[in-house]
């Protein structure tokens, strides 16, 4: 009788053992995937570059931090700075204050990555290019079902941008978009804009107003929005197809500025011909410790700018 009961129970025991084995295998696979992702992410914290606190991160870490904030409906200001953006902070103590209040500033330009590596030994293998980070964030948002909002540029660019991104990421939910008015807003207008963005149901806001206006906008709007706010610079016209990007070899060799100068000489010549040499000079001073760039040596802005 005991032998018969054991025989009857044996298949059930085997089945249970099999299920446990499969569950263990599944858990091990999931852990292996995510642990590999976590272990390969680079997030070395903030590092001072000419007094501007830049985050030594890679794409994975940047996307992860933005998506975490979006899931939690948490304000999280982010921008991607190249040389021009860093110099706006290095040369202006009030703007440096704004930048150093950002939750994350990624090294957009190759010279910015080189600066972090030289000064702090970060060994970053690549920059975190704003337009590419925007695409990666849109892809992650589409997978997570997190709606996005586009603010800035003009109506035509926004239409092309939305069409191109929803074609590239069919699951991407665009909660809304609104063009810039290309002026300073009144306080009621600024509050109304924040209200429209909140009412749209967006969980991530992309702002394309140009540097440094978009960073001023993000700094001033952060307290009114419970979502990540990513200042993306030229990413809007790039992804809309209305402004060409530099060839990959120029981007990787730090010559993107030269391509953009050739594309828009009247608008950009002062920026690159003055600021690039100045950046290299100040970087050399910081590297040789002939000058100390204190991130806390800044001044809070006295009045809001309300760009919109």
NUPA-729687 format. One record per residue (C-alpha): residue in one letter; x, y, z. Coordinates in steps of 0.05 Angstrom, whole numbers, plus 5000, padded with zeros to 4 digits. Example, Ala and Ser with C-alpha at 12.3 -4.5 7.8 and 13.67 -1.06 7.14 Angstrom:
<atoms>
A524649105156;S527349795143;
</atoms>
This chain:
<atoms>
X500050005000;X505750485020;X509350314955;X503050474914;X502251144949;X509451314935;X508451134861;X502151564858;X505752164890;X512052094848;X509452444784;X506853024825;X513553114859;X517053094793;X512253604764;X513254074824;X520753994819;X520354144745;X516354784757;X521255004811;X526954874763;X523655284707;X522055864755;X529255854779;X531855854708;X527256434690;X529456834751;X536756704736;X535756934664;X532357574685;X537557714739;X543157584689;X540158074639;X538958644688;X545358534728;X549258574663;X545659224647;X546959524716;X554159304717;X555659614649;X552360284664;X557160854678;X554961364730;X560861694766;X557062284793;X558163024781;X564963294762;X566964024758;X568864274689;X570565014692;X565965054752;X560064724717;X557964064748;X557563544691;X555162834703;X560162304682;X555061824654;X553661394593;X547261324553;X544660744594;X545461104660;X542361744633;X536261394605;X535460984668;X535361604712;X530461974668;X525661384662;X525861274738;X523861994748;X518261934697;X515561314730;X515361684797;X512362314766;X518462694794;X521463344769;X528363194739;X531963734700;X536863494647;X540863814592;X546463604545;X552164104542;X557464184489;X563064714494;X558265294482;X553665064538;X559464974587;X562265654570;X555565994583;X556165754655;X563665874661;X562966604640;X556466784677;X555866654752;X548266704751;X547566214695;X552665754728;X548065744788;X542265524744;X546364974712;X548964714778;X541864624803;X540364134746;X539263414766;X543563174708;X547963494656;X550763004605;X557263104565;X554363254497;X560763474461;X567063064450;X571363634479;X566963614542;X568162854548;X575662964537;X575563494592;X572363024642;X577262474624;X583362924630;X581363274694;X578062714732;X580362064700;X573261864683;X575361434623;X568661554590;X568661154525;X563761614489;X559962264497;X552462284511;X550062644449;X543463014462;X539862814398;X541862084407;X539762104480;X533062384458;X531961784412;X533961294466;X529361624515;X523561624465;X524660884453;X524660744528;X518461174538;X514860804482;X516460144516;X514160394584;X507860734558;X510161414583;X507161994542;X511762554519;X510863294504;X514963724456;X515864464470;X519764954428;X521765114356;X516065244306;X509664884286;X512364604221;X518464304255;X514164014311;X509463684260;X515363364223;X518663164289;X512362824315;X511162464249;X518262204245;X518761974317;X512061624318;X514061284253;X520661054284;X517260864350;X510060664334;X508360564408;X510661264427;X505061664458;X505562414443;X501262774494;X502063434459;X506663954430;X507064714430;X511565184390;X515765724423;X513266434422;X520466674415;X519867184470;X519567264545;X512867064575;X508967424629;X508067054694;X500766864678;X502966614609;X508466194640;X503665904691;X498565754637;X503865394596;X505764954655;X498364814665;X497464594593;X503464124597;X500863814662;X493863744634;X496363374572;X498162764615;X505462794592;X510562434635;X516762714599;X517763414571;X522763554515;X524564294508;X528164554446;X529265304454;X536665354440;X542365444489;X542165794539;X534765964535;X532465244543;X536765154606;X533665794636;X526765524617;X528164844650;X530965164713;X524965624722;X519665114701;X522164534743;X518164694806;X511664734765;X512364054732;X512363354762;X516163034705;X523163004675;X524763624633;X530163494581;X533164094545;X535063804477;X538064374436;X538264244361;X535263544368;X528463794345;X530564034275;X535463454269;X530062924280;X524963324240;X529763284181;X530264044172;X537464104196;X543063634174;X547463284225;X554963234217;X557762584189;X559362064241;X566962124231;X566562874245;X562462754307;X567262234335;X573462654320;X570563274355;X569463664290;X561963714292;X562664454308;X566264554241;X560464234204;X555364654240;X559465284228;X559565134153;X551965004155;X550165634194;X556066114190;X552266764203;X549066494267;X554766084296;X561466404276;X562066814340;X560266214383;X565665754355;X571266224336;X571266564404;X568766034453;X572665424428;X579565734439;X577266034505;X574865354528;X581565034512;X585265594549;X580965534612;X581364774610;X588964824609;X588665294669;X584364794708;X588664204686;X595064544709;X591664814772;X593665524754;X586465714766;X581265404812;X574165364786;X569665324847;X562665064830;X559865414892;X562466084869;X555966274835;X550166764845;X542766594845;X538966974790;X535567594815;X529667594768;X526167054726;X527167074650;X520966664631;X523266464562;X517866114523;
</atoms>
